[in-house]
């Protein structure tokens, strides 16, 4: 089985399922993308890591990483190995005491852990053929969308438009301390957009 490496392209609100998110993975040396529908809790676990937020207490995936490291278990790679009836199946390839072990995992959890362990994510040619999409023409050139589905750098007013940059950074720190990661994500996007302009 030839493995094909994937990169995380981004997260956005699902256009097809209310309350869900689309995790988009892209082929490292190609144009195909795999959209995977995940729940809001799983999206939050991935977004927190992508955005570099540091929660005051470990979240579930951080706890799993801490336990693994305490027992000298290393996550070597994640492989999305099966697609059946629209559901992706993944495995974690771990190493402990020189022995490799494969562990069944939901794909959203596997990606959240791959981010924390900084390990590669792979899939197969078969899955890319079944689920991979290629955006053509103008679609491929559209700006990336943020978690709320708005275009990055959009001038649409946000609830935080009236705050200064310093006030936004204070609000961001407060949101992280209060474990309000959705608010923290919106604040971080607002700060990033301000710094770009």
MOWO-V386733 format. One record per residue. N is the residue number from 1. PSI is psi as a letter, one per 30 degrees, with the letter a starting at -180 (999 if undefined). Layout:
N:PSI + N:PSI
This chain:
1:j + 2:k + 3:k + 4:k + 5:k + 6:l + 7:l + 8:j + 9:e + 10:l + 11:k + 12:l + 13:k + 14:k + 15:f + 16:f + 17:k + 18:k + 19:f + 20:l + 21:l + 22:j + 23:k + 24:k + 25:k + 26:k + 27:k + 28:e + 29:h + 30:a + 31:f + 32:k + 33:k + 34:j + 35:k + 36:k + 37:k + 38:l + 39:l + 40:e + 41:e + 42:e + 43:e + 44:e + 45:e + 46:e + 47:e + 48:e + 49:e + 50:e + 51:f + 52:g + 53:k + 54:j + 55:k + 56:f + 57:l + 58:k + 59:l + 60:e + 61:e + 62:e + 63:e + 64:e + 65:e + 66:e + 67:e + 68:e + 69:e + 70:f + 71:g + 72:h + 73:k + 74:k + 75:j + 76:e + 77:l + 78:k + 79:k + 80:j + 81:f + 82:k + 83:j + 84:k + 85:h + 86:g + 87:k + 88:k + 89:k + 90:l + 91:k + 92:k + 93:j + 94:l + 95:k + 96:k + 97:h + 98:g + 99:k + 100:k + 101:k + 102:k + 103:k + 104:k + 105:l + 106:k + 107:e + 108:e + 109:e + 110:e + 111:e + 112:e + 113:e + 114:e + 115:e + 116:e + 117:f + 118:h + 119:l + 120:l + 121:k + 122:l + 123:a + 124:l + 125:e + 126:e + 127:e + 128:e + 129:e + 130:e + 131:f + 132:k + 133:l + 134:k + 135:k + 136:l + 137:b + 138:e + 139:e + 140:f + 141:f + 142:k + 143:l + 144:l + 145:l + 146:a + 147:f + 148:g + 149:g + 150:l + 151:k + 152:k + 153:g + 154:k + 155:g + 156:k + 157:k + 158:l + 159:f + 160:g + 161:f + 162:f + 163:l + 164:l + 165:e + 166:e + 167:e + 168:e + 169:e + 170:e + 171:e + 172:e + 173:e + 174:e + 175:e + 176:e + 177:e + 178:g + 179:h + 180:i + 181:f + 182:e + 183:e + 184:e + 185:e + 186:e + 187:e + 188:e + 189:e + 190:e + 191:e + 192:e + 193:e + 194:e + 195:f + 196:e + 197:999
